[in-house]
Amino acid sequence: MAKAPARSEAPAADPQKTNRERPADPRPYDASKDELLKFYEDMLLIRRFEEKAGQLYGLGLIGGFCHLYIGQEAVAVGLQSALTEKDSVITGYRDHGHMLLCGIPPKDVMAELTGRQAGISKGKGGSMHMFSVEHKFYGGHGIVGAQVSLGAGLAFSHKYSNDGGVCLAYFGDGAANQGQVYESFNMAELWKLPIIFVIENNQYAMGTSVNRASAEDQLYRRGESFRIPGIQVDGMDVLASRGAAEEALAWVRAGKGPIILEMKTYRYRGHSMSDPAKYRSRDEVQAVRDKSDPIEHVKKLLTEQHGVKEEDFKAVEQRIRKQVAESADFAESTPEPDPAELYTDVLVEKY
């Protein structure tokens, strides 16, 4: 009878990988009155901008797809308010608000939405594919989950050049099921890349509830098998979002590698302008608006804690509406790209 092979001893566990450190639980950010006002204005600008974009889409001035950020404003405002000029941002196709927060003027974004030469990408990117290296905003990507791998590349660039920057890579609950996301997780942790993976969980991936489409619907746990810590955050609260950003940035800047933030948020509109959103009730949407609207939450804090009056809010509203209206007028009055633009920005030659 053949002799069974001797059992080899299991290799010793790597103590650096078994004793896993975790970030502290984030606390809501303690914002001053001026900071709260800035959060309020930034969220209101995104909301009014997106409402105007929806109107222009209905008038046929915006072609293709158009995905609005209405309801999710506290996520991007809270997170990006903590960034420095060294850091980079990349996201999917629901990107207008992220761009505005990177300092790109509303008129340049609106002109891009309407396909005009004066747009930030010369009218060639449209709603889903805008880009600005100058503002460290690297898209706008129409392929679901593609930006996660590119974000890992941006983080590698930050580490390679030792510039102190961190990449903020946004993706949605639908993209969280894409295979390339997990390949990126693996490399990011192996190389301790300076990247924050932000899952904007707005509850519905295109048209399917996250609970129906995901075996593990607590998405902040998705990095556990790669030893990437995750934190679940109330993405309808800008102070919770900013507090989470502070903790995540401290973790990444300390050289501890990537981190995942699952931002629990909610979109009020359909997945895109062509989505009637019949997979949920109007009562459900209205209940979120009534109980958790991020802009109304900050407005209440400013009123109760800092004595800001209704006329002050009206002045902010009028100023932002004027800015958005001017951006729409600018977009409608500027020319479309010259046909020769088809041949520019296609190839970068390196010598």
C-alpha positions in Angstrom: 0.0 0.0 0.0 1.3 3.4 -0.9 2.3 5.5 2.0 0.4 8.8 2.5 2.6 11.8 2.0 3.7 13.5 5.3 1.6 16.5 6.2 3.6 19.7 5.9 3.3 22.2 8.7 1.2 25.3 7.9 3.4 28.4 7.3 3.6 30.8 10.1 1.1 33.7 9.9 2.5 37.1 9.0 2.0 39.1 12.2 1.8 42.3 10.1 -1.3 40.9 8.4 -3.0 39.1 11.3 -2.9 42.1 13.7 -4.9 44.5 11.6 -5.2 48.1 12.7 -8.4 49.8 12.0 -9.2 53.5 11.7 -11.1 55.2 14.6 -14.8 55.6 14.2 -15.3 59.1 12.7 -17.1 61.8 14.5 -19.3 64.5 12.9 -17.2 67.5 11.9 -17.4 70.4 14.2 -18.1 73.2 11.6 -17.9 76.9 12.3 -20.7 79.1 11.1 -18.7 80.2 8.0 -18.0 76.5 7.2 -21.7 75.6 7.6 -22.6 78.4 5.3 -20.1 77.2 2.7 -21.5 73.7 2.9 -25.0 75.1 2.5 -24.0 77.2 -0.5 -22.1 74.4 -2.2 -24.9 71.9 -1.8 -27.5 74.5 -3.0 -25.4 75.3 -6.1 -25.2 71.6 -7.0 -29.0 71.2 -6.6 -30.0 74.3 -8.6 -27.4 73.5 -11.2 -28.8 70.0 -11.6 -32.3 71.2 -11.7 -31.4 73.6 -14.6 -29.5 70.8 -16.4 -32.7 68.7 -16.2 -34.7 71.6 -17.7 -32.2 72.0 -20.6 -32.3 68.2 -21.2 -36.1 68.4 -21.5 -35.6 71.2 -24.0 -33.3 69.1 -26.1 -30.2 71.3 -25.4 -28.4 68.4 -23.7 -28.0 65.2 -25.7 -27.2 61.7 -24.8 -27.5 60.6 -21.2 -27.7 62.9 -18.2 -27.5 61.6 -14.6 -28.4 64.1 -11.9 -26.9 64.3 -8.4 -30.0 65.7 -6.6 -30.3 64.3 -3.1 -26.7 63.2 -2.9 -25.1 66.6 -2.4 -23.8 66.1 1.1 -21.5 63.2 0.0 -19.3 65.2 -2.4 -19.5 68.5 -0.5 -18.5 66.8 2.8 -15.7 64.7 1.3 -14.2 67.2 -1.1 -14.2 70.1 1.4 -11.4 68.2 3.2 -9.1 67.8 0.2 -6.1 69.9 -0.7 -4.8 71.1 -4.0 -2.5 68.1 -4.1 -5.3 65.6 -4.2 -7.1 64.1 -7.2 -10.8 63.2 -7.9 -12.3 60.6 -10.3 -15.8 59.5 -10.5 -18.4 57.8 -12.7 -21.0 59.5 -15.0 -23.0 61.3 -12.2 -20.3 63.8 -12.1 -21.5 67.4 -12.4 -21.4 68.2 -8.7 -18.0 66.7 -8.2 -16.7 69.0 -11.0 -18.2 72.1 -9.5 -16.5 71.3 -6.2 -13.1 70.9 -7.9 -13.4 74.6 -8.7 -14.5 74.4 -12.4 -16.8 77.3 -13.1 -20.5 76.5 -13.6 -20.6 78.1 -17.0 -17.8 75.8 -18.2 -19.6 72.7 -16.9 -22.9 73.8 -18.4 -21.3 74.6 -21.7 -19.9 71.1 -21.8 -23.2 69.5 -21.0 -24.7 71.3 -24.0 -21.8 70.3 -26.2 -20.3 73.7 -26.8 -16.8 74.7 -27.7 -16.4 76.7 -24.5 -17.1 73.6 -22.4 -14.4 72.3 -20.1 -13.7 69.4 -22.6 -14.4 71.6 -25.7 -17.9 70.1 -26.0 -16.6 66.6 -26.8 -17.2 65.0 -23.4 -20.7 65.9 -22.6 -22.4 65.0 -19.4 -20.6 61.7 -18.7 -17.0 62.3 -19.9 -15.8 65.7 -18.6 -12.2 66.1 -17.5 -9.8 68.7 -16.3 -6.2 68.0 -15.4 -5.8 71.6 -14.4 -8.4 71.1 -11.6 -7.2 67.6 -10.8 -10.5 66.1 -11.9 -10.0 63.0 -14.0 -13.5 62.2 -15.2 -16.5 61.4 -15.6 -16.5 57.8 -16.9 -19.4 56.1 -18.7 -18.2 52.6 -18.2 -19.5 51.3 -14.9 -16.6 50.8 -12.5 -13.8 51.8 -15.0 -12.9 54.8 -12.9 -11.9 52.6 -9.9 -9.0 51.0 -11.8 -8.0 54.4 -13.1 -8.2 55.9 -9.6 -5.8 53.2 -8.4 -3.5 54.4 -11.2 -3.8 58.0 -10.0 -3.0 56.9 -6.5 0.1 55.0 -7.8 1.1 58.2 -9.5 0.8 60.1 -6.3 2.9 57.5 -4.5 5.5 57.2 -7.3 6.0 61.0 -7.5 5.9 61.3 -3.7 3.7 64.4 -4.0 1.7 63.8 -0.9 -1.6 63.6 -2.8 -4.5 61.2 -2.3 -7.0 60.0 -4.9 -10.7 60.1 -4.1 -12.3 57.5 -6.3 -16.1 57.5 -6.3 -18.3 54.7 -7.6 -21.8 53.5 -7.0 -23.5 50.5 -5.4 -24.0 49.0 -8.8 -20.3 49.4 -9.7 -19.4 47.7 -6.4 -20.2 44.4 -8.1 -17.8 44.8 -11.0 -14.8 42.5 -11.1 -12.2 45.2 -11.9 -13.1 46.9 -8.6 -11.7 44.0 -6.7 -8.6 43.7 -8.8 -8.0 47.4 -7.9 -8.6 46.7 -4.2 -6.0 44.0 -4.3 -3.3 46.1 -5.9 -4.1 49.1 -3.9 -3.6 47.2 -0.6 -0.6 45.3 -1.8 1.2 48.6 -2.8 -0.4 50.7 0.0 -1.7 53.2 -2.4 -3.0 56.5 -1.2 -6.6 56.1 -2.3 -10.0 56.5 -0.7 -12.6 54.2 -2.4 -15.9 56.0 -2.0 -19.1 53.9 -2.6 -22.0 56.3 -3.1 -24.7 53.9 -2.2 -27.9 55.6 -3.3 -29.9 52.4 -2.8 -30.7 51.7 -6.5 -28.2 50.6 -9.1 -29.8 51.8 -12.3 -33.2 50.3 -11.3 -32.5 47.5 -8.9 -32.4 47.8 -5.1 -29.0 47.1 -3.7 -30.6 44.5 -1.4 -31.8 42.5 -4.4 -28.6 42.7 -6.4 -25.9 42.2 -3.7 -25.3 39.1 -1.6 -23.4 41.4 0.8 -25.3 44.6 1.0 -23.2 46.2 3.7 -20.8 47.5 1.1 -18.2 48.9 3.5 -17.3 45.3 4.2 -16.4 44.6 0.6 -12.7 45.2 1.2 -12.3 42.8 4.1 -10.8 39.9 2.2 -8.2 42.4 0.9 -7.5 43.7 4.4 -8.9 47.1 3.5 -10.9 48.7 6.3 -14.3 50.1 5.6 -16.5 52.7 7.3 -20.3 53.2 6.7 -21.3 56.8 6.8 -24.6 58.8 6.7 -24.2 60.4 3.3 -27.2 62.6 3.8 -25.4 64.5 6.6 -22.6 66.8 5.3 -21.0 66.9 8.8 -20.9 63.1 9.0 -19.4 63.1 5.5 -16.7 65.6 6.4 -15.9 63.8 9.6 -15.4 60.5 7.7 -13.2 62.3 5.2 -11.0 63.6 8.0 -10.5 60.1 9.4 -10.0 58.5 6.0 -7.5 61.1 4.9 -5.5 60.7 8.2 -5.4 56.9 7.6 -4.2 57.2 4.0 -1.7 60.0 4.5 -0.1 58.0 7.3 0.9 55.4 4.7 -1.5 52.8 5.9 -2.9 52.1 2.4 -6.5 52.4 1.0 -9.7 52.7 2.9 -13.4 52.3 1.8 -16.1 54.7 2.7 -19.7 53.5 2.1 -21.8 56.7 1.9 -25.5 55.8 2.5 -27.3 58.3 0.4 -30.4 58.6 -1.9 -31.1 60.0 -5.3 -34.4 61.8 -5.7 -34.5 61.5 -9.5 -34.3 58.5 -11.7 -31.0 56.8 -12.6 -30.8 59.1 -15.6 -33.2 61.5 -17.3 -34.7 58.7 -19.3 -35.6 56.6 -16.2 -39.2 57.0 -14.9 -38.1 55.3 -11.6 -41.2 53.1 -11.4 -39.3 50.6 -9.2 -40.0 52.8 -6.2 -43.0 54.7 -4.9 -43.3 58.5 -4.8 -44.1 58.1 -1.1 -40.7 56.6 -0.5 -38.9 59.4 -2.2 -41.0 62.1 -0.4 -40.3 60.4 2.9 -36.6 60.8 2.4 -37.0 64.4 1.3 -39.0 65.2 4.4 -36.8 63.4 6.9 -33.3 63.5 5.6 -32.7 66.2 3.0 -29.1 67.3 3.4 -29.7 70.9 2.5 -32.6 71.4 4.8 -30.5 69.7 7.6 -27.8 72.3 7.3 -30.3 75.1 7.0 -31.9 74.0 10.3 -28.4 74.0 12.0 -27.6 77.5 10.8 -31.0 78.7 12.0 -31.0 77.1 15.4 -27.3 77.3 16.3 -26.2 80.5 14.5 -29.3 82.6 14.2 -29.2 82.8 10.4 -32.5 84.4 9.3 -34.8 83.5 6.4 -33.8 86.6 4.5 -30.2 85.5 4.6 -31.1 82.2 3.0 -33.2 84.0 0.4 -30.2 86.2 -0.5 -28.0 83.0 -1.0 -30.8 81.4 -3.1 -31.1 84.5 -5.4 -27.3 84.7 -5.9 -27.0 81.0 -6.8 -30.1 81.0 -9.1 -28.5 84.0 -10.9 -25.2 82.2 -11.3 -26.9 79.1 -12.6 -29.1 81.1 -15.0 -26.0 82.9 -16.3 -24.3 79.6 -16.9 -27.3 78.3 -18.9 -27.4 81.5 -20.9 -23.7 81.3 -21.6 -24.0 77.7 -22.7 -26.9 78.4 -25.1 -25.2 81.4 -26.7 -21.7 79.9 -27.4 -21.0 78.0 -30.6 -20.7 74.2 -31.1 -17.2 72.8 -31.7 -15.7 73.2 -35.2 -15.7 69.8 -37.0 -11.9 69.9 -37.0 -12.0 69.3 -33.3 -12.8 65.7 -34.1 -9.1 65.2 -34.8 -7.7 67.0 -31.7 -7.0 65.5 -28.2 -6.9 62.0 -29.7 -3.2 61.2 -29.4 -0.4 62.3 -27.1 3.0 62.0 -28.6 6.0 61.3 -26.3 9.5 61.9 -27.6 
